[in-house]
């Protein structure tokens, strides 16, 4: 008789308690995706520079309409708490002091990718859609383009637009948010 192995899914609450208990090393770069803990890729200089530049550009446009969060968790559901490179979330005076933003709070997530383009496109972007995040941008550094995904319906983004150098990336979710792709890519 064959026995099936059962996988134990880790909940966000369990994951956070593990962190509070010191199970993870403080320098560990981890995120919880669909009940599993993943090591995040190391951040290279081009990736870090793009994230910093984009945070600066977005903060210039925020004007207390939204909060720009850099590499901080968002709680998608009971089993996923990714740390997107950038999340634009609804303005709250408490800056989400008591709980991480949820999909209803998230206006736009941005993943900057150099070595993780395919996994971000095939795994993380669909996870955001399934969770109801209104819009996601994939900054594809190797191809020098921004891939916009918006309008999730039944867990799938219905809108997919690619912006190249010389284009203006225009948010579908945040009125009047447009940024030159050339400015983002540096």
C-alpha positions as CSV (number, residue, x, y, z in Angstrom):
1,X,0.0,0.0,0.0
2,X,1.4,3.4,-1.0
3,X,1.2,6.3,1.4
4,X,0.7,9.8,0.0
5,X,2.8,12.5,1.7
6,X,0.8,15.4,2.9
7,X,2.4,18.8,2.6
8,X,1.9,21.2,5.5
9,X,1.0,24.7,4.3
10,X,2.4,27.4,6.5
11,X,0.0,30.2,7.2
12,X,0.9,33.9,7.3
13,X,0.3,33.9,11.1
14,X,2.6,30.9,11.6
15,X,5.2,32.4,9.4
16,X,5.1,35.7,11.4
17,X,5.3,33.8,14.7
18,X,8.3,31.9,13.3
19,X,10.0,35.2,12.6
20,X,9.2,36.6,16.0
21,X,10.6,33.4,17.6
22,X,13.9,34.0,15.9
23,X,13.7,30.9,13.7
24,X,15.0,32.9,10.7
25,X,18.3,34.7,10.7
26,X,17.8,38.4,10.6
27,X,19.7,38.6,7.3
28,X,17.5,36.0,5.6
29,X,15.6,37.3,2.6
30,X,12.4,35.2,2.6
31,X,8.9,35.5,1.5
32,X,5.8,33.2,2.0
33,X,4.1,32.2,-1.3
34,X,1.2,29.9,-1.3
35,X,2.1,28.3,2.1
36,X,5.8,27.8,1.2
37,X,8.8,29.8,2.3
38,X,11.1,30.9,-0.6
39,X,14.5,32.5,-0.5
40,X,14.5,35.7,-2.4
41,X,17.2,36.3,-5.0
42,X,20.2,38.5,-4.1
43,X,19.8,42.1,-5.2
44,X,22.4,43.2,-7.7
45,X,23.4,46.8,-8.3
46,X,21.2,47.4,-11.5
47,X,18.1,46.0,-9.7
48,X,18.8,48.1,-6.5
49,X,19.4,51.2,-8.5
50,X,16.1,50.8,-10.5
51,X,14.1,50.2,-7.3
52,X,15.6,53.3,-5.7
53,X,15.0,55.4,-8.7
54,X,11.5,54.2,-9.2
55,X,10.7,54.8,-5.5
56,X,12.0,58.4,-5.9
57,X,9.9,59.0,-9.0
58,X,6.8,57.5,-7.4
59,X,7.2,59.5,-4.2
60,X,7.4,62.7,-6.2
61,X,4.0,61.8,-7.6
62,X,2.4,60.4,-4.5
63,X,1.2,63.7,-2.9
64,X,-0.5,61.8,-0.1
65,X,-2.7,60.0,-2.6
66,X,-0.9,56.7,-1.9
67,X,2.0,55.4,0.1
68,X,5.1,54.0,-1.7
69,X,6.4,50.9,0.1
70,X,9.7,49.5,-0.8
71,X,10.3,45.8,-0.3
72,X,7.8,45.5,2.5
73,X,5.3,42.7,2.9
74,X,1.7,42.7,1.6
75,X,-0.7,40.0,2.8
76,X,-2.4,38.5,-0.2
77,X,-4.3,35.8,1.7
78,X,-3.9,33.4,4.7
79,X,-0.9,31.7,2.9
80,X,0.9,34.3,0.9
81,X,2.9,37.4,2.1
82,X,5.2,38.4,-0.7
83,X,7.6,41.4,-0.5
84,X,7.3,43.1,-3.9
85,X,10.0,45.5,-4.8
86,X,7.5,48.3,-4.6
87,X,3.8,48.5,-3.6
88,X,1.6,51.6,-4.0
89,X,-1.0,51.3,-1.3
90,X,-4.0,53.4,-0.3
91,X,-3.1,56.3,1.9
92,X,-3.6,55.7,5.6
93,X,-2.4,58.0,8.4
94,X,-1.2,55.1,10.4
95,X,1.0,53.8,7.5
96,X,-0.3,50.2,8.2
97,X,1.3,50.1,11.6
98,X,-1.0,47.3,12.9
99,X,-1.3,45.1,9.8
100,X,0.3,44.8,6.4
101,X,-1.8,46.0,3.4
102,X,-4.1,43.5,1.8
103,X,-5.2,43.3,-1.9
104,X,-8.0,45.8,-1.2
105,X,-5.3,48.3,-0.1
106,X,-2.9,47.6,-2.9
107,X,-3.2,49.9,-5.9
108,X,-0.2,48.7,-7.8
109,X,2.7,46.3,-7.2
110,X,6.1,46.5,-9.0
111,X,8.5,43.7,-9.4
112,X,11.9,44.7,-10.8
113,X,13.6,41.7,-12.5
114,X,16.9,40.9,-14.0
115,X,17.5,37.2,-13.3
116,X,13.9,36.4,-12.2
117,X,11.9,37.7,-15.2
118,X,10.4,34.3,-16.1
119,X,9.5,33.3,-12.5
120,X,8.1,36.7,-11.8
121,X,6.0,36.6,-15.0
122,X,4.8,33.0,-14.6
123,X,4.4,32.8,-10.9
124,X,4.3,36.1,-9.0
125,X,2.2,38.1,-11.4
126,X,-0.5,35.4,-11.6
127,X,-0.4,35.2,-7.8
128,X,-1.2,38.9,-7.6
129,X,-4.0,38.5,-10.1
130,X,-5.5,35.5,-8.2
131,X,-5.4,37.6,-5.0
132,X,-7.2,40.5,-6.7
133,X,-4.4,43.0,-6.8
134,X,-5.6,45.6,-9.3
135,X,-2.4,46.2,-11.2
136,X,1.1,44.8,-11.4
137,X,4.2,46.1,-13.3
138,X,7.1,43.9,-14.2
139,X,10.2,46.0,-14.9
140,X,12.1,43.7,-17.2
141,X,15.7,44.9,-17.0
142,X,17.2,42.6,-19.6
143,X,14.6,43.6,-22.3
144,X,14.5,47.2,-21.1
145,X,10.7,47.2,-20.9
146,X,7.9,47.5,-18.5
147,X,5.1,44.9,-18.7
148,X,1.8,46.2,-17.2
149,X,-0.8,43.7,-16.0
150,X,-4.3,45.0,-14.9
151,X,-8.0,44.3,-14.6
152,X,-8.0,40.9,-12.8
153,X,-11.1,38.8,-13.6
154,X,-11.4,35.3,-12.2
155,X,-7.8,35.4,-11.1
156,X,-6.4,36.4,-14.5
157,X,-5.2,39.8,-15.6
158,X,-7.2,40.9,-18.7
159,X,-4.9,43.8,-19.7
160,X,-1.3,43.2,-20.6
161,X,0.6,46.2,-22.2
162,X,4.4,46.4,-22.8
163,X,6.1,49.8,-22.7
164,X,9.5,50.3,-24.2
165,X,12.1,53.1,-23.9
166,X,10.5,56.3,-25.3
167,X,7.1,55.3,-24.0
168,X,5.2,56.6,-21.0
169,X,4.1,53.9,-18.6
170,X,0.5,54.8,-17.6
171,X,-1.2,53.2,-14.6
172,X,-4.7,51.8,-15.2
173,X,-5.4,52.1,-11.5
174,X,-4.0,55.5,-10.4
175,X,-5.3,58.5,-12.3
176,X,-2.5,60.7,-13.7
177,X,0.3,58.3,-12.8
178,X,2.6,58.1,-15.8
179,X,6.3,57.7,-15.9
180,X,8.8,57.7,-18.7
181,X,10.2,54.2,-19.2
182,X,13.6,55.8,-20.0
183,X,13.5,57.5,-16.7
184,X,12.7,54.3,-14.9
185,X,15.4,52.3,-16.6
186,X,18.0,55.1,-16.1
